[in-house]
Amino acid sequence: METHDIPDRVAMLERMAAQQLTLNDLLIQVTARLEQEQGLHAERLARHEEQMAGLRQILETLKDMLDRGNSH
């Protein structure tokens, strides 16, 4: 390796290190966004499950009412 290559290689390593820091920052941002999205989806799923439980209860009540009406 010639000595005049060393400054070029050092400069390249510095650029790569800077790029790595940028990529790390972006990865942290993406991870935070995904965690936020996951939380929102979990909340929506919980609400949906609550709604479905309520609808099942209404359906059971209607079935009971129909069964009582048919048994007379």
PQR file of N, CA, C, O and H, with PARSE charges and radii, in Angstrom:
ATOM      1  N   MET A   1       0.859  -1.180   0.000 -0.4000 1.5000
ATOM      2  CA  MET A   1       0.000   0.000   0.000 -0.0000 2.0000
ATOM      3  C   MET A   1       0.902   1.239   0.000  0.5500 1.7000
ATOM      4  O   MET A   1       1.856   1.348   0.771 -0.5500 1.4000
ATOM      5  N   GLU A   2       0.573   2.122  -0.856 -0.4000 1.5000
ATOM      6  CA  GLU A   2       1.364   3.352  -0.935 -0.0000 2.0000
ATOM      7  C   GLU A   2       0.850   4.348   0.093  0.5500 1.7000
ATOM      8  O   GLU A   2      -0.324   4.326   0.460 -0.5500 1.4000
ATOM      9  H   GLU A   2      -0.201   2.033  -1.483  0.4000 1.0000
ATOM     10  N   THR A   3       1.728   5.213   0.549 -0.4000 1.5000
ATOM     11  CA  THR A   3       1.355   6.157   1.607 -0.0000 2.0000
ATOM     12  C   THR A   3       0.340   7.189   1.130  0.5500 1.7000
ATOM     13  O   THR A   3      -0.413   7.721   1.946 -0.5500 1.4000
ATOM     14  H   THR A   3       2.683   5.231   0.251  0.4000 1.0000
ATOM     15  N   HIS A   4       0.297   7.486  -0.167 -0.4000 1.5000
ATOM     16  CA  HIS A   4      -0.693   8.470  -0.624 -0.0000 2.0000
ATOM     17  C   HIS A   4      -2.102   7.872  -0.630  0.5500 1.7000
ATOM     18  O   HIS A   4      -3.077   8.619  -0.715 -0.5500 1.4000
ATOM     19  H   HIS A   4       0.909   7.054  -0.830  0.4000 1.0000
ATOM     20  N   ASP A   5      -2.231   6.556  -0.543 -0.4000 1.5000
ATOM     21  CA  ASP A   5      -3.543   5.912  -0.440 -0.0000 2.0000
ATOM     22  C   ASP A   5      -4.141   6.048   0.958  0.5500 1.7000
ATOM     23  O   ASP A   5      -5.359   5.993   1.128 -0.5500 1.4000
ATOM     24  H   ASP A   5      -1.439   5.949  -0.475  0.4000 1.0000
ATOM     25  N   ILE A   6      -3.288   6.223   1.943 -0.4000 1.5000
ATOM     26  CA  ILE A   6      -3.761   6.267   3.327 -0.0000 2.0000
ATOM     27  C   ILE A   6      -4.751   7.404   3.565  0.5500 1.7000
ATOM     28  O   ILE A   6      -5.801   7.151   4.157 -0.5500 1.4000
ATOM     29  H   ILE A   6      -2.299   6.267   1.805  0.4000 1.0000
ATOM     30  N   PRO A   7      -4.486   8.642   3.141 -0.5600 1.5000
ATOM     31  CA  PRO A   7      -5.486   9.703   3.367  0.2800 2.0000
ATOM     32  C   PRO A   7      -6.818   9.401   2.674  0.5500 1.7000
ATOM     33  O   PRO A   7      -7.885   9.687   3.217 -0.5500 1.4000
ATOM     34  N   ASP A   8      -6.748   8.825   1.477 -0.4000 1.5000
ATOM     35  CA  ASP A   8      -7.987   8.477   0.781 -0.0000 2.0000
ATOM     36  C   ASP A   8      -8.762   7.410   1.541  0.5500 1.7000
ATOM     37  O   ASP A   8      -9.986   7.476   1.653 -0.5500 1.4000
ATOM     38  H   ASP A   8      -5.881   8.593   1.035  0.4000 1.0000
ATOM     39  N   ARG A   9      -8.053   6.451   2.049 -0.4000 1.5000
ATOM     40  CA  ARG A   9      -8.705   5.380   2.801 -0.0000 2.0000
ATOM     41  C   ARG A   9      -9.281   5.891   4.127  0.5500 1.7000
ATOM     42  O   ARG A   9     -10.366   5.486   4.545 -0.5500 1.4000
ATOM     43  H   ARG A   9      -7.059   6.397   1.958  0.4000 1.0000
ATOM     44  N   VAL A  10      -8.551   6.763   4.759 -0.4000 1.5000
ATOM     45  CA  VAL A  10      -9.048   7.353   6.005 -0.0000 2.0000
ATOM     46  C   VAL A  10     -10.306   8.168   5.720  0.5500 1.7000
ATOM     47  O   VAL A  10     -11.281   8.092   6.468 -0.5500 1.4000
ATOM     48  H   VAL A  10      -7.670   7.092   4.420  0.4000 1.0000
ATOM     49  N   ALA A  11     -10.285   8.945   4.645 -0.4000 1.5000
ATOM     50  CA  ALA A  11     -11.457   9.738   4.275 -0.0000 2.0000
ATOM     51  C   ALA A  11     -12.645   8.828   3.971  0.5500 1.7000
ATOM     52  O   ALA A  11     -13.775   9.127   4.356 -0.5500 1.4000
ATOM     53  H   ALA A  11      -9.493   9.006   4.038  0.4000 1.0000
ATOM     54  N   MET A  12     -12.390   7.731   3.290 -0.4000 1.5000
ATOM     55  CA  MET A  12     -13.453   6.788   2.978 -0.0000 2.0000
ATOM     56  C   MET A  12     -14.015   6.168   4.268  0.5500 1.7000
ATOM     57  O   MET A  12     -15.231   6.029   4.409 -0.5500 1.4000
ATOM     58  H   MET A  12     -11.472   7.488   2.977  0.4000 1.0000
ATOM     59  N   LEU A  13     -13.153   5.803   5.188 -0.4000 1.5000
ATOM     60  CA  LEU A  13     -13.609   5.254   6.461 -0.0000 2.0000
ATOM     61  C   LEU A  13     -14.415   6.275   7.260  0.5500 1.7000
ATOM     62  O   LEU A  13     -15.402   5.922   7.906 -0.5500 1.4000
ATOM     63  H   LEU A  13     -12.166   5.915   5.074  0.4000 1.0000
ATOM     64  N   GLU A  14     -14.002   7.523   7.216 -0.4000 1.5000
ATOM     65  CA  GLU A  14     -14.757   8.577   7.909 -0.0000 2.0000
ATOM     66  C   GLU A  14     -16.143   8.728   7.291  0.5500 1.7000
ATOM     67  O   GLU A  14     -17.132   8.877   8.009 -0.5500 1.4000
ATOM     68  H   GLU A  14     -13.200   7.810   6.691  0.4000 1.0000
ATOM     69  N   ARG A  15     -16.218   8.690   5.953 -0.4000 1.5000
ATOM     70  CA  ARG A  15     -17.531   8.777   5.282 -0.0000 2.0000
ATOM     71  C   ARG A  15     -18.407   7.583   5.659  0.5500 1.7000
ATOM     72  O   ARG A  15     -19.599   7.727   5.931 -0.5500 1.4000
ATOM     73  H   ARG A  15     -15.415   8.569   5.369  0.4000 1.0000
ATOM     74  N   MET A  16     -17.790   6.411   5.668 -0.4000 1.5000
ATOM     75  CA  MET A  16     -18.546   5.209   6.026 -0.0000 2.0000
ATOM     76  C   MET A  16     -19.034   5.270   7.473  0.5500 1.7000
ATOM     77  O   MET A  16     -20.151   4.847   7.769 -0.5500 1.4000
ATOM     78  H   MET A  16     -16.822   6.295   5.447  0.4000 1.0000
ATOM     79  N   ALA A  17     -18.214   5.786   8.362 -0.4000 1.5000
ATOM     80  CA  ALA A  17     -18.609   5.926   9.767 -0.0000 2.0000
ATOM     81  C   ALA A  17     -19.778   6.904   9.886  0.5500 1.7000
ATOM     82  O   ALA A  17     -20.721   6.660  10.638 -0.5500 1.4000
ATOM     83  H   ALA A  17     -17.306   6.130   8.122  0.4000 1.0000
ATOM     84  N   ALA A  18     -19.714   8.004   9.145 -0.4000 1.5000
ATOM     85  CA  ALA A  18     -20.807   8.981   9.157 -0.0000 2.0000
ATOM     86  C   ALA A  18     -22.083   8.362   8.598  0.5500 1.7000
ATOM     87  O   ALA A  18     -23.170   8.582   9.130 -0.5500 1.4000
ATOM     88  H   ALA A  18     -18.948   8.202   8.534  0.4000 1.0000
ATOM     89  N   GLN A  19     -21.948   7.592   7.530 -0.4000 1.5000
ATOM     90  CA  GLN A  19     -23.113   6.915   6.959 -0.0000 2.0000
ATOM     91  C   GLN A  19     -23.707   5.927   7.960  0.5500 1.7000
ATOM     92  O   GLN A  19     -24.927   5.810   8.072 -0.5500 1.4000
ATOM     93  H   GLN A  19     -21.065   7.413   7.097  0.4000 1.0000
ATOM     94  N   GLN A  20     -22.858   5.228   8.673 -0.4000 1.5000
ATOM     95  CA  GLN A  20     -23.331   4.266   9.666 -0.0000 2.0000
ATOM     96  C   GLN A  20     -24.104   4.967  10.778  0.5500 1.7000
ATOM     97  O   GLN A  20     -25.132   4.464  11.232 -0.5500 1.4000
ATOM     98  H   GLN A  20     -21.867   5.322   8.582  0.4000 1.0000
ATOM     99  N   LEU A  21     -23.619   6.120  11.216 -0.4000 1.5000
ATOM    100  CA  LEU A  21     -24.347   6.885  12.232 -0.0000 2.0000
ATOM    101  C   LEU A  21     -25.714   7.318  11.714  0.5500 1.7000
ATOM    102  O   LEU A  21     -26.711   7.239  12.431 -0.5500 1.4000
ATOM    103  H   LEU A  21     -22.784   6.529  10.847  0.4000 1.0000
ATOM    104  N   THR A  22     -25.754   7.771  10.475 -0.4000 1.5000
ATOM    105  CA  THR A  22     -27.023   8.174   9.860 -0.0000 2.0000
ATOM    106  C   THR A  22     -27.970   6.987   9.783  0.5500 1.7000
ATOM    107  O   THR A  22     -29.151   7.103  10.111 -0.5500 1.4000
ATOM    108  H   THR A  22     -24.944   7.835   9.892  0.4000 1.0000
ATOM    109  N   LEU A  23     -27.452   5.849   9.349 -0.4000 1.5000
ATOM    110  CA  LEU A  23     -28.286   4.654   9.253 -0.0000 2.0000
ATOM    111  C   LEU A  23     -28.782   4.215  10.631  0.5500 1.7000
ATOM    112  O   LEU A  23     -29.928   3.787  10.767 -0.5500 1.4000
ATOM    113  H   LEU A  23     -26.492   5.754   9.083  0.4000 1.0000
ATOM    114  N   ASN A  24     -27.943   4.316  11.637 -0.4000 1.5000
ATOM    115  CA  ASN A  24     -28.366   3.967  12.999 -0.0000 2.0000
ATOM    116  C   ASN A  24     -29.493   4.880  13.468  0.5500 1.7000
ATOM    117  O   ASN A  24     -30.471   4.421  14.058 -0.5500 1.4000
ATOM    118  H   ASN A  24     -27.012   4.664  11.527  0.4000 1.0000
ATOM    119  N   ASP A  25     -29.347   6.181  13.200 -0.4000 1.5000
ATOM    120  CA  ASP A  25     -30.405   7.130  13.575 -0.0000 2.0000
ATOM    121  C   ASP A  25     -31.710   6.805  12.860  0.5500 1.7000
ATOM    122  O   ASP A  25     -32.782   6.841  13.463 -0.5500 1.4000
ATOM    123  H   ASP A  25     -28.553   6.554  12.721  0.4000 1.0000
ATOM    124  N   LEU A  26     -31.614   6.489  11.574 -0.4000 1.5000
ATOM    125  CA  LEU A  26     -32.817   6.144  10.812 -0.0000 2.0000
ATOM    126  C   LEU A  26     -33.455   4.864  11.343  0.5500 1.7000
ATOM    127  O   LEU A  26     -34.680   4.771  11.429 -0.5500 1.4000
ATOM    128  H   LEU A  26     -30.743   6.461  11.084  0.4000 1.0000
ATOM    129  N   LEU A  27     -32.648   3.899  11.693 -0.4000 1.5000
ATOM    130  CA  LEU A  27     -33.168   2.651  12.238 -0.0000 2.0000
ATOM    131  C   LEU A  27     -33.880   2.886  13.567  0.5500 1.7000
ATOM    132  O   LEU A  27     -34.920   2.284  13.833 -0.5500 1.4000
ATOM    133  H   LEU A  27     -31.654   3.976  11.623  0.4000 1.0000
ATOM    134  N   ILE A  28     -33.330   3.746  14.382 -0.4000 1.5000
ATOM    135  CA  ILE A  28     -33.977   4.093  15.654 -0.0000 2.0000
ATOM    136  C   ILE A  28     -35.336   4.743  15.386  0.5500 1.7000
ATOM    137  O   ILE A  28     -36.317   4.428  16.060 -0.5500 1.4000
ATOM    138  H   ILE A  28     -32.485   4.236  14.166  0.4000 1.0000
ATOM    139  N   GLN A  29     -35.396   5.641  14.413 -0.4000 1.5000
ATOM    140  CA  GLN A  29     -36.654   6.309  14.066 -0.0000 2.0000
ATOM    141  C   GLN A  29     -37.683   5.313  13.537  0.5500 1.7000
ATOM    142  O   GLN A  29     -38.853   5.356  13.917 -0.5500 1.4000
ATOM    143  H   GLN A  29     -34.599   5.897  13.866  0.4000 1.0000
ATOM    144  N   VAL A  30     -37.240   4.422  12.663 -0.4000 1.5000
ATOM    145  CA  VAL A  30     -38.149   3.422  12.094 -0.0000 2.0000
ATOM    146  C   VAL A  30     -38.673   2.505  13.199  0.5500 1.7000
ATOM    147  O   VAL A  30     -39.862   2.187  13.235 -0.5500 1.4000
ATOM    148  H   VAL A  30     -36.290   4.387  12.354  0.4000 1.0000
ATOM    149  N   THR A  31     -37.797   2.088  14.084 -0.4000 1.5000
ATOM    150  CA  THR A  31     -38.200   1.217  15.185 -0.0000 2.0000
ATOM    151  C   THR A  31     -39.229   1.906  16.078  0.5500 1.7000
ATOM    152  O   THR A  31     -40.213   1.290  16.486 -0.5500 1.4000
ATOM    153  H   THR A  31     -36.831   2.346  14.054  0.4000 1.0000
ATOM    154  N   ALA A  32     -39.005   3.163  16.376 -0.4000 1.5000
ATOM    155  CA  ALA A  32     -39.955   3.916  17.205 -0.0000 2.0000
ATOM    156  C   ALA A  32     -41.306   4.024  16.504  0.5500 1.7000
ATOM    157  O   ALA A  32     -42.354   3.875  17.134 -0.5500 1.4000
ATOM    158  H   ALA A  32     -38.205   3.664  16.045  0.4000 1.0000
ATOM    159  N   ARG A  33     -41.276   4.282  15.204 -0.4000 1.5000
ATOM    160  CA  ARG A  33     -42.531   4.394  14.442 -0.0000 2.0000
ATOM    161  C   ARG A  33     -43.282   3.064  14.423  0.5500 1.7000
ATOM    162  O   ARG A  33     -44.503   3.031  14.582 -0.5500 1.4000
ATOM    163  H   ARG A  33     -40.425   4.403  14.693  0.4000 1.0000
ATOM    164  N   LEU A  34     -42.547   1.968  14.229 -0.4000 1.5000
ATOM    165  CA  LEU A  34     -43.183   0.649  14.227 -0.0000 2.0000
ATOM    166  C   LEU A  34     -43.789   0.318  15.582  0.5500 1.7000
ATOM    167  O   LEU A  34     -44.873  -0.261  15.657 -0.5500 1.4000
ATOM    168  H   LEU A  34     -41.556   1.995  14.100  0.4000 1.0000
ATOM    169  N   GLU A  35     -43.092   0.684  16.655 -0.4000 1.5000
ATOM    170  CA  GLU A  35     -43.641   0.459  18.000 -0.0000 2.0000
ATOM    171  C   GLU A  35     -44.915   1.259  18.200  0.5500 1.7000
ATOM    172  O   GLU A  35     -45.874   0.769  18.797 -0.5500 1.4000
ATOM    173  H   GLU A  35     -42.211   1.155  16.594  0.4000 1.0000
ATOM    174  N   GLN A  36     -44.928   2.494  17.700 -0.4000 1.5000
ATOM    175  CA  GLN A  36     -46.116   3.339  17.804 -0.0000 2.0000
ATOM    176  C   GLN A  36     -47.262   2.715  17.006  0.5500 1.7000
ATOM    177  O   GLN A  36     -48.387   2.630  17.499 -0.5500 1.4000
ATOM    178  H   GLN A  36     -44.150   2.892  17.215  0.4000 1.0000
ATOM    179  N   GLU A  37     -46.984   2.283  15.783 -0.4000 1.5000
ATOM    180  CA  GLU A  37     -48.009   1.665  14.947 -0.0000 2.0000
ATOM    181  C   GLU A  37     -48.535   0.383  15.584  0.5500 1.7000
ATOM    182  O   GLU A  37     -49.736   0.114  15.551 -0.5500 1.4000
ATOM    183  H   GLU A  37     -46.071   2.353  15.382  0.4000 1.0000
ATOM    184  N   GLN A  38     -47.642  -0.398  16.159 -0.4000 1.5000
ATOM    185  CA  GLN A  38     -48.052  -1.635  16.807 -0.0000 2.0000
ATOM    186  C   GLN A  38     -49.000  -1.340  17.966  0.5500 1.7000
ATOM    187  O   GLN A  38     -49.985  -2.048  18.172 -0.5500 1.4000
ATOM    188  H   GLN A  38     -46.667  -0.180  16.186  0.4000 1.0000
ATOM    189  N   GLY A  39     -48.690  -0.289  18.717 -0.4000 1.5000
ATOM    190  CA  GLY A  39     -49.568   0.114  19.816 -0.0000 2.0000
ATOM    191  C   GLY A  39     -50.946   0.516  19.319  0.5500 1.7000
ATOM    192  O   GLY A  39     -51.956   0.154  19.923 -0.5500 1.4000
ATOM    193  H   GLY A  39     -47.890   0.287  18.550  0.4000 1.0000
ATOM    194  N   LEU A  40     -50.993   1.266  18.218 -0.4000 1.5000
ATOM    195  CA  LEU A  40     -52.279   1.676  17.651 -0.0000 2.0000
ATOM    196  C   LEU A  40     -53.075   0.468  17.176  0.5500 1.7000
ATOM    197  O   LEU A  40     -54.284   0.389  17.395 -0.5500 1.4000
ATOM    198  H   LEU A  40     -50.173   1.560  17.727  0.4000 1.0000
ATOM    199  N   HIS A  41     -52.400  -0.468  16.530 -0.4000 1.5000
ATOM    200  CA  HIS A  41     -53.096  -1.661  16.052 -0.0000 2.0000
ATOM    201  C   HIS A  41     -53.609  -2.501  17.219  0.5500 1.7000
ATOM    202  O   HIS A  41     -54.696  -3.074  17.145 -0.5500 1.4000
ATOM    203  H   HIS A  41     -51.418  -0.404  16.352  0.4000 1.0000
ATOM    204  N   ALA A  42     -52.835  -2.572  18.281 -0.4000 1.5000
ATOM    205  CA  ALA A  42     -53.270  -3.327  19.460 -0.0000 2.0000
ATOM    206  C   ALA A  42     -54.514  -2.685  20.074  0.5500 1.7000
ATOM    207  O   ALA A  42     -55.434  -3.387  20.494 -0.5500 1.4000
ATOM    208  H   ALA A  42     -51.952  -2.107  18.341  0.4000 1.0000
ATOM    209  N   GLU A  43     -54.543  -1.358  20.126 -0.4000 1.5000
ATOM    210  CA  GLU A  43     -55.717  -0.659  20.658 -0.0000 2.0000
ATOM    211  C   GLU A  43     -56.940  -0.917  19.787  0.5500 1.7000
ATOM    212  O   GLU A  43     -58.030  -1.174  20.300 -0.5500 1.4000
ATOM    213  H   GLU A  43     -53.796  -0.788  19.785  0.4000 1.0000
ATOM    214  N   ARG A  44     -56.760  -0.849  18.473 -0.4000 1.5000
ATOM    215  CA  ARG A  44     -57.881  -1.089  17.554 -0.0000 2.0000
ATOM    216  C   ARG A  44     -58.388  -2.519  17.689  0.5500 1.7000
ATOM    217  O   ARG A  44     -59.596  -2.760  17.691 -0.5500 1.4000
ATOM    218  H   ARG A  44     -55.875  -0.640  18.056  0.4000 1.0000
ATOM    219  N   LEU A  45     -57.467  -3.457  17.800 -0.4000 1.5000
ATOM    220  CA  LEU A  45     -57.854  -4.852  17.951 -0.0000 2.0000
ATOM    221  C   LEU A  45     -58.638  -5.055  19.241  0.5500 1.7000
ATOM    222  O   LEU A  45     -59.636  -5.775  19.252 -0.5500 1.4000
ATOM    223  H   LEU A  45     -56.487  -3.261  17.799  0.4000 1.0000
ATOM    224  N   ALA A  46     -58.201  -4.438  20.312 -0.4000 1.5000
ATOM    225  CA  ALA A  46     -58.909  -4.560  21.595 -0.0000 2.0000
ATOM    226  C   ALA A  46     -60.318  -3.989  21.484  0.5500 1.7000
ATOM    227  O   ALA A  46     -61.269  -4.584  21.990 -0.5500 1.4000
ATOM    228  H   ALA A  46     -57.390  -3.854  20.303  0.4000 1.0000
ATOM    229  N   ARG A  47     -60.460  -2.829  20.819 -0.4000 1.5000
ATOM    230  CA  ARG A  47     -61.790  -2.230  20.635 -0.0000 2.0000
ATOM    231  C   ARG A  47     -62.672  -3.144  19.786  0.5500 1.7000
ATOM    232  O   ARG A  47     -63.853  -3.336  20.074 -0.5500 1.4000
ATOM    233  H   ARG A  47     -59.687  -2.346  20.408  0.4000 1.0000
ATOM    234  N   HIS A  48     -62.076  -3.702  18.737 -0.4000 1.5000
ATOM    235  CA  HIS A  48     -62.832  -4.602  17.860 -0.0000 2.0000
ATOM    236  C   HIS A  48     -63.308  -5.830  18.637  0.5500 1.7000
ATOM    237  O   HIS A  48     -64.455  -6.253  18.489 -0.5500 1.4000
ATOM    238  H   HIS A  48     -61.116  -3.546  18.502  0.4000 1.0000
ATOM    239  N   GLU A  49     -62.440  -6.395  19.455 -0.4000 1.5000
ATOM    240  CA  GLU A  49     -62.817  -7.560  20.255 -0.0000 2.0000
ATOM    241  C   GLU A  49     -63.939  -7.217  21.224  0.5500 1.7000
ATOM    242  O   GLU A  49     -64.838  -8.028  21.445 -0.5500 1.4000
ATOM    243  H   GLU A  49     -61.509  -6.051  19.575  0.4000 1.0000
ATOM    244  N   GLU A  50     -63.892  -6.016  21.805 -0.4000 1.5000
ATOM    245  CA  GLU A  50     -64.966  -5.574  22.701 -0.0000 2.0000
ATOM    246  C   GLU A  50     -66.282  -5.449  21.931  0.5500 1.7000
ATOM    247  O   GLU A  50     -67.335  -5.867  22.412 -0.5500 1.4000
ATOM    248  H   GLU A  50     -63.162  -5.357  21.624  0.4000 1.0000
ATOM    249  N   GLN A  51     -66.208  -4.873  20.741 -0.4000 1.5000
ATOM    250  CA  GLN A  51     -67.414  -4.725  19.923 -0.0000 2.0000
ATOM    251  C   GLN A  51     -67.984  -6.090  19.535  0.5500 1.7000
ATOM    252  O   GLN A  51     -69.197  -6.298  19.573 -0.5500 1.4000
ATOM    253  H   GLN A  51     -65.353  -4.534  20.350  0.4000 1.0000
ATOM    254  N   MET A  52     -67.110  -7.005  19.166 -0.4000 1.5000
ATOM    255  CA  MET A  52     -67.568  -8.343  18.788 -0.0000 2.0000
ATOM    256  C   MET A  52     -68.202  -9.049  19.980  0.5500 1.7000
ATOM    257  O   MET A  52     -69.203  -9.746  19.815 -0.5500 1.4000
ATOM    258  H   MET A  52     -66.125  -6.835  19.135  0.4000 1.0000
ATOM    259  N   ALA A  53     -67.646  -8.887  21.169 -0.4000 1.5000
ATOM    260  CA  ALA A  53     -68.231  -9.488  22.371 -0.0000 2.0000
ATOM    261  C   ALA A  53     -69.619  -8.914  22.614  0.5500 1.7000
ATOM    262  O   ALA A  53     -70.541  -9.650  22.964 -0.5500 1.4000
ATOM    263  H   ALA A  53     -66.833  -8.320  21.303  0.4000 1.0000
ATOM    264  N   GLY A  54     -69.778  -7.612  22.433 -0.4000 1.5000
ATOM    265  CA  GLY A  54     -71.086  -6.984  22.585 -0.0000 2.0000
ATOM    266  C   GLY A  54     -72.087  -7.498  21.566  0.5500 1.7000
ATOM    267  O   GLY A  54     -73.249  -7.741  21.890 -0.5500 1.4000
ATOM    268  H   GLY A  54     -69.029  -7.014  22.148  0.4000 1.0000
ATOM    269  N   LEU A  55     -71.628  -7.663  20.327 -0.4000 1.5000
ATOM    270  CA  LEU A  55     -72.518  -8.183  19.290 -0.0000 2.0000
ATOM    271  C   LEU A  55     -72.903  -9.639  19.560  0.5500 1.7000
ATOM    272  O   LEU A  55     -74.039 -10.037  19.307 -0.5500 1.4000
ATOM    273  H   LEU A  55     -70.684  -7.466  20.063  0.4000 1.0000
ATOM    274  N   ARG A  56     -71.963 -10.428  20.072 -0.4000 1.5000
ATOM    275  CA  ARG A  56     -72.288 -11.817  20.431 -0.0000 2.0000
ATOM    276  C   ARG A  56     -73.344 -11.853  21.535  0.5500 1.7000
ATOM    277  O   ARG A  56     -74.252 -12.684  21.519 -0.5500 1.4000
ATOM    278  H   ARG A  56     -71.039 -10.104  20.278  0.4000 1.0000
ATOM    279  N   GLN A  57     -73.209 -10.950  22.479 -0.4000 1.5000
ATOM    280  CA  GLN A  57     -74.173 -10.889  23.575 -0.0000 2.0000
ATOM    281  C   GLN A  57     -75.557 -10.518  23.046  0.5500 1.7000
ATOM    282  O   GLN A  57     -76.560 -11.105  23.451 -0.5500 1.4000
ATOM    283  H   GLN A  57     -72.471 -10.275  22.492  0.4000 1.0000
ATOM    284  N   ILE A  58     -75.606  -9.550  22.149 -0.4000 1.5000
ATOM    285  CA  ILE A  58     -76.889  -9.149  21.546 -0.0000 2.0000
ATOM    286  C   ILE A  58     -77.488 -10.313  20.763  0.5500 1.7000
ATOM    287  O   ILE A  58     -78.689 -10.569  20.843 -0.5500 1.4000
ATOM    288  H   ILE A  58     -74.791  -9.072  21.820  0.4000 1.0000
ATOM    289  N   LEU A  59     -76.650 -11.012  20.009 -0.4000 1.5000
ATOM    290  CA  LEU A  59     -77.122 -12.155  19.233 -0.0000 2.0000
ATOM    291  C   LEU A  59     -77.692 -13.239  20.140  0.5500 1.7000
ATOM    292  O   LEU A  59     -78.754 -13.795  19.860 -0.5500 1.4000
ATOM    293  H   LEU A  59     -75.674 -10.804  19.945  0.4000 1.0000
ATOM    294  N   GLU A  60     -76.994 -13.533  21.212 -0.4000 1.5000
ATOM    295  CA  GLU A  60     -77.488 -14.537  22.161 -0.0000 2.0000
ATOM    296  C   GLU A  60     -78.814 -14.105  22.768  0.5500 1.7000
ATOM    297  O   GLU A  60     -79.713 -14.928  22.940 -0.5500 1.4000
ATOM    298  H   GLU A  60     -76.131 -13.082  21.440  0.4000 1.0000
ATOM    299  N   THR A  61     -78.945 -12.829  23.094 -0.4000 1.5000
ATOM    300  CA  THR A  61     -80.191 -12.313  23.653 -0.0000 2.0000
ATOM    301  C   THR A  61     -81.328 -12.466  22.651  0.5500 1.7000
ATOM    302  O   THR A  61     -82.431 -12.877  23.012 -0.5500 1.4000
ATOM    303  H   THR A  61     -78.215 -12.160  22.955  0.4000 1.0000
ATOM    304  N   LEU A  62     -81.054 -12.135  21.394 -0.4000 1.5000
ATOM    305  CA  LEU A  62     -82.080 -12.275  20.351 -0.0000 2.0000
ATOM    306  C   LEU A  62     -82.471 -13.735  20.148  0.5500 1.7000
ATOM    307  O   LEU A  62     -83.649 -14.046  19.972 -0.5500 1.4000
ATOM    308  H   LEU A  62     -80.157 -11.802  21.102  0.4000 1.0000
ATOM    309  N   LYS A  63     -81.493 -14.625  20.170 -0.4000 1.5000
ATOM    310  CA  LYS A  63     -81.795 -16.054  20.040 -0.0000 2.0000
ATOM    311  C   LYS A  63     -82.673 -16.529  21.185  0.5500 1.7000
ATOM    312  O   LYS A  63     -83.634 -17.269  20.977 -0.5500 1.4000
ATOM    313  H   LYS A  63     -80.536 -14.372  20.313  0.4000 1.0000
ATOM    314  N   ASP A  64     -82.333 -16.095  22.403 -0.4000 1.5000
ATOM    315  CA  ASP A  64     -83.141 -16.468  23.570 -0.0000 2.0000
ATOM    316  C   ASP A  64     -84.569 -15.968  23.420  0.5500 1.7000
ATOM    317  O   ASP A  64     -85.520 -16.690  23.721 -0.5500 1.4000
ATOM    318  H   ASP A  64     -81.552 -15.494  22.572  0.4000 1.0000
ATOM    319  N   MET A  65     -84.721 -14.730  22.953 -0.4000 1.5000
ATOM    320  CA  MET A  65     -86.045 -14.153  22.768 -0.0000 2.0000
ATOM    321  C   MET A  65     -86.836 -14.949  21.727  0.5500 1.7000
ATOM    322  O   MET A  65     -88.022 -15.217  21.917 -0.5500 1.4000
ATOM    323  H   MET A  65     -83.948 -14.144  22.708  0.4000 1.0000
ATOM    324  N   LEU A  66     -86.175 -15.327  20.622 -0.4000 1.5000
ATOM    325  CA  LEU A  66     -86.831 -16.101  19.582 -0.0000 2.0000
ATOM    326  C   LEU A  66     -87.207 -17.496  20.080  0.5500 1.7000
ATOM    327  O   LEU A  66     -88.288 -18.003  19.782 -0.5500 1.4000
ATOM    328  H   LEU A  66     -85.211 -15.110  20.468  0.4000 1.0000
ATOM    329  N   ASP A  67     -86.300 -18.105  20.842 -0.4000 1.5000
ATOM    330  CA  ASP A  67     -86.591 -19.432  21.393 -0.0000 2.0000
ATOM    331  C   ASP A  67     -87.790 -19.381  22.330  0.5500 1.7000
ATOM    332  O   ASP A  67     -88.632 -20.278  22.301 -0.5500 1.4000
ATOM    333  H   ASP A  67     -85.422 -17.692  21.084  0.4000 1.0000
ATOM    334  N   ARG A  68     -87.878 -18.355  23.152 -0.4000 1.5000
ATOM    335  CA  ARG A  68     -89.005 -18.215  24.077 -0.0000 2.0000
ATOM    336  C   ARG A  68     -90.307 -17.971  23.303  0.5500 1.7000
ATOM    337  O   ARG A  68     -91.373 -18.454  23.686 -0.5500 1.4000
ATOM    338  H   ARG A  68     -87.193 -17.627  23.176  0.4000 1.0000
ATOM    339  N   GLY A  69     -90.197 -17.218  22.214 -0.4000 1.5000
ATOM    340  CA  GLY A  69     -91.378 -16.950  21.384 -0.0000 2.0000
ATOM    341  C   GLY A  69     -91.830 -18.195  20.660  0.5500 1.7000
ATOM    342  O   GLY A  69     -93.032 -18.375  20.462 -0.5500 1.4000
ATOM    343  H   GLY A  69     -89.331 -16.826  21.903  0.4000 1.0000
ATOM    344  N   ASN A  70     -90.938 -19.045  20.263 -0.4000 1.5000
ATOM    345  CA  ASN A  70     -91.273 -20.272  19.536 -0.0000 2.0000
ATOM    346  C   ASN A  70     -91.757 -21.376  20.464  0.5500 1.7000
ATOM    347  O   ASN A  70     -92.417 -22.310  20.010 -0.5500 1.4000
ATOM    348  H   ASN A  70     -89.962 -18.899  20.424  0.4000 1.0000
ATOM    349  N   SER A  71     -91.449 -21.290  21.735 -0.4000 1.5000
ATOM    350  CA  SER A  71     -91.838 -22.363  22.660 -0.0000 2.0000
ATOM    351  C   SER A  71     -93.267 -22.198  23.178  0.5500 1.7000
ATOM    352  O   SER A  71     -93.775 -23.098  23.846 -0.5500 1.4000
ATOM    353  H   SER A  71     -90.913 -20.531  22.104  0.4000 1.0000
ATOM    354  N   HIS A  72     -93.913 -21.101  22.895 -0.4000 1.5000
ATOM    355  CA  HIS A  72     -95.278 -20.878  23.378 -0.0000 2.0000
ATOM    356  C   HIS A  72     -96.267 -21.527  22.483  0.5500 1.7000
ATOM    357  O   HIS A  72     -97.470 -21.446  22.731 -0.5500 1.4000
ATOM    358  H   HIS A  72     -93.500 -20.370  22.351  0.4000 1.0000
TER
END
